[in-house]
Amino acid sequence: MNNATNTYTLLGADGRPYRSPVKGEWGGHLGSKIYGRLDCPTALCAIARGGYVRHRVFFADEATAVAAGFRPCGACCNDRYQRWKTAEENGRPWTP
């Protein structure tokens, strides 16, 4: 966030960053292309260990994360992850 203008940097469906006056609802890891809840225990643990932060991205909504090529986190979004995994194994597209 840029405190001077109260904007947040989010990732769009095209994978490019943009400024938003509204905080993102979902977080993700740019390297692994995984998205999840902002309170994901696995992500928070990685952040506490000093990793992850420089690769962390944010999305306005779940559909944008999926459109940008990210998959659900198996820790904080296990139901979504299982549906994504089944779709992948069967060669089908997945949508939240």
Secondary structure in CASP SS format (residue, H / E / C, confidence):
PFRMAT SS
TARGET T0000
AUTHOR 0000-0000-0000
METHOD secondary structure of the structure
MODEL  1
M C 1.00
N E 1.00
N C 1.00
A C 1.00
T C 1.00
N C 1.00
T E 1.00
Y E 1.00
T E 1.00
L E 1.00
L E 1.00
G C 1.00
A C 1.00
D C 1.00
G C 1.00
R C 1.00
P E 1.00
Y E 1.00
R E 1.00
S E 1.00
P C 1.00
V C 1.00
K C 1.00
G C 1.00
E C 1.00
W E 1.00
G E 1.00
G E 1.00
H E 1.00
L C 1.00
G C 1.00
S C 1.00
K C 1.00
I E 1.00
Y E 1.00
G E 1.00
R E 1.00
L C 1.00
D C 1.00
C C 1.00
P H 1.00
T H 1.00
A H 1.00
L H 1.00
C H 1.00
A H 1.00
I H 1.00
A H 1.00
R C 1.00
G C 1.00
G C 1.00
Y C 1.00
V H 1.00
R H 1.00
H H 1.00
R E 1.00
V E 1.00
F E 1.00
F E 1.00
A C 1.00
D C 1.00
E H 1.00
A H 1.00
T H 1.00
A H 1.00
V H 1.00
A H 1.00
A C 1.00
G C 1.00
F C 1.00
R E 1.00
P E 1.00
C C 1.00
G C 1.00
A C 1.00
C C 1.00
C C 1.00
N H 1.00
D H 1.00
R H 1.00
Y H 1.00
Q H 1.00
R H 1.00
W H 1.00
K H 1.00
T H 1.00
A H 1.00
E H 1.00
E H 1.00
N C 1.00
G C 1.00
R C 1.00
P C 1.00
W C 1.00
T C 1.00
P C 1.00
END
